[in-house]
């Protein structure tokens, strides 16, 4: 499968790219910095240099021609301000969904975050104070998730992980529509995405995921939205 990954230089994305490449698939990571191309090549991915904040649907759709799936793993980053939470975490995810539909790519996996729908609407309005940026982030993720869920033309999967760590993969998780707060390694999140894509599971499902005791393949094959 040819799988195009927005946010291709992120930690989860590079773990995913390596896993997909090792399994014989063709990962393509979208990056905006040419300095990141070599890093993607090291993990077995091809790089597509494109800035999601300055492109349009038609241009992005042209790059998705022939893809089997897309993954949105991009984000404004922990140091970015409130506005970029909306232009990347929300608008970038919606742009990728628009482009996927335009290109006829039905499979879409969106990396979101736990408890995004709990955002404080008043505190999440711009302009936000520095201590309210997290509320804008939750709002951005929640609104992106809702937009993607509403698309009948996409076979979407929305993954809402808990607090991310750099611990090694365990291969086991806990999943549910709503979980208590918890941690999960980025490696396990990448495995969740890869398993869903390769095995065709968790389609039309949105779920929260943390570290747990259920093998990833078993968890994804049984979860219901």
C-alpha positions in Angstrom: 0.0 0.0 0.0 1.1 3.6 -0.6 0.3 5.5 2.5 0.7 9.3 2.7 1.4 10.7 6.1 0.9 14.4 7.0 3.4 15.4 9.7 5.9 12.9 8.3 8.8 14.0 10.4 7.0 13.7 13.8 7.9 11.0 16.2 4.8 8.9 15.7 5.1 9.3 12.0 8.7 8.2 11.7 7.9 5.1 13.8 5.0 4.4 11.6 7.0 4.9 8.4 9.6 2.5 9.6 7.0 -0.1 10.5 5.2 0.2 7.2 8.4 0.1 5.1 9.6 -3.0 7.0 6.2 -4.6 6.2 6.7 -4.0 2.5 4.5 -0.9 2.1 5.3 2.5 0.6 5.1 5.3 3.2 5.3 8.9 1.9 5.8 11.5 4.6 4.7 15.1 4.0 7.3 17.5 5.4 7.7 21.3 4.9 11.5 21.4 5.7 13.9 20.0 3.2 16.3 19.3 6.0 14.0 16.5 7.1 14.1 14.5 3.9 17.1 12.5 4.9 15.6 11.5 8.2 12.6 10.0 6.4 14.8 8.2 3.9 16.6 6.6 6.9 13.4 5.0 8.1 12.4 3.8 4.7 10.0 6.5 3.6 9.8 8.8 0.7 9.4 12.6 1.4 6.9 14.9 -0.1 8.0 18.5 0.6 4.8 20.6 1.0 3.6 23.1 3.5 0.0 22.3 4.6 -0.5 25.8 5.7 0.1 27.3 2.3 -1.2 24.7 -0.1 -4.7 24.1 -1.4 -7.0 21.1 -1.9 -6.3 20.6 -5.6 -2.5 20.7 -5.1 -2.6 18.3 -2.2 -5.1 16.0 -4.0 -2.7 15.8 -6.9 0.0 14.4 -4.7 -2.5 11.8 -3.3 -3.3 10.3 -6.7 -2.7 6.6 -6.5 -2.5 6.5 -2.7 -4.3 3.7 -0.8 -4.6 5.6 2.5 -3.7 8.9 4.3 -2.8 9.5 7.9 -2.9 12.8 9.7 -0.2 12.9 12.3 0.7 16.6 12.0 0.6 19.2 14.8 1.6 22.7 15.5 4.0 21.4 18.2 4.2 22.1 21.9 5.8 25.5 21.5 3.4 26.9 18.9 0.8 29.5 19.7 -3.0 29.2 19.9 -3.6 30.2 16.3 -1.4 27.4 14.8 -3.4 24.9 16.8 -6.3 25.8 14.6 -4.4 26.2 11.3 -2.6 22.9 11.7 -4.3 20.6 14.1 -7.8 21.4 12.9 -7.5 23.0 9.4 -4.7 20.8 8.3 -6.7 17.7 9.2 -9.7 19.0 7.3 -7.6 19.9 4.3 -6.2 16.4 4.1 -9.7 15.0 4.3 -10.9 17.3 1.5 -7.9 16.3 -0.6 -8.4 12.6 0.0 -12.0 12.8 -1.1 -11.0 14.8 -4.2 -8.4 12.2 -5.1 -10.6 9.2 -4.4 -8.7 8.0 -1.4 -11.2 6.7 1.1 -9.0 5.4 3.9 -8.2 8.1 6.5 -6.6 7.7 9.9 -6.6 10.8 12.1 -4.3 11.0 15.2 -6.2 13.1 17.7 -6.0 13.3 21.5 -7.7 12.0 24.6 -10.7 13.9 26.0 -10.7 16.5 23.3 -14.4 17.1 23.5 -14.0 18.4 27.1 -12.5 21.7 26.0 -13.7 24.9 27.6 -15.5 26.8 24.8 -15.0 30.2 26.4 -11.3 29.7 27.1 -10.7 28.2 23.7 -11.8 31.3 21.8 -9.1 33.4 20.2 -7.2 35.4 21.2 -6.2 33.0 23.9 -3.9 33.7 26.8 -0.8 31.6 27.0 -2.3 29.4 29.7 -5.3 28.7 27.6 -3.4 27.4 24.5 -4.2 23.8 25.6 -7.9 24.5 25.5 -7.5 25.8 21.9 -5.5 22.6 21.1 -8.4 20.5 22.5 -10.9 22.5 20.5 -8.9 22.1 17.3 -8.7 18.3 17.7 -12.4 18.1 18.6 -13.5 20.1 15.7 -11.3 18.2 13.3 -12.6 14.9 14.6 -16.2 16.0 14.2 -15.6 17.1 10.6 -14.0 13.8 9.6 -16.7 11.7 11.4 -19.4 13.4 9.3 -17.9 12.3 6.0 -19.7 9.4 4.5 -17.1 9.1 1.7 -14.3 8.3 4.0 -13.4 5.1 5.8 -12.1 7.0 8.8 -10.4 5.9 12.0 -9.9 8.4 14.8 -7.2 7.5 17.3 -7.3 9.4 20.6 -4.2 8.5 22.6 -3.4 9.4 26.2 -0.2 11.1 27.3 2.5 10.1 24.9 5.9 8.6 26.0 9.0 7.5 24.3 8.9 4.1 26.0 9.4 0.9 23.9 6.4 -0.7 22.2 4.5 -3.2 24.3 2.1 -4.5 21.7 -0.8 -4.3 24.1 -3.3 -1.5 24.8 -6.6 -0.5 26.4 -9.2 1.0 24.1 -12.7 2.4 24.6 -14.9 5.3 23.6 -13.9 7.0 26.9 -11.0 6.0 29.2 -9.5 7.5 32.3 -6.4 9.4 31.7 -3.3 7.4 31.1 -0.1 7.0 29.1 0.8 5.2 25.9 4.1 5.0 24.0 4.4 6.6 20.7 5.6 3.2 19.4 2.4 1.6 20.4 0.3 4.4 18.8 2.3 3.8 15.6 1.5 0.1 15.9 -2.2 0.9 16.3 -2.2 2.9 13.1 -0.2 0.4 11.1 -2.4 -2.5 12.3 -5.6 -0.7 11.5 -4.3 0.1 8.0 -2.8 -3.3 7.2 -5.6 -5.4 8.7 -8.4 -3.1 7.6 -9.8 -2.9 11.2 -11.4 -0.1 13.3 -13.0 1.5 10.2 -15.6 4.1 11.1 -14.5 4.0 14.7 -13.3 6.7 17.2 -11.5 5.5 20.3 -9.3 6.5 23.1 -6.2 4.4 23.7 -3.7 3.9 26.5 -1.3 1.3 27.7 -3.1 -1.9 28.5 -3.1 -5.7 28.4 -5.0 -6.5 25.1 -3.0 -7.3 22.0 -3.4 -4.5 19.5 -4.8 -6.6 16.7 -7.4 -8.1 19.1 -8.4 -4.8 20.5 -8.9 -3.2 17.0 -10.8 -6.1 15.6 -13.5 -5.9 18.3 -13.9 -2.2 19.0 -17.2 -0.6 18.0 -17.9 3.1 17.6 
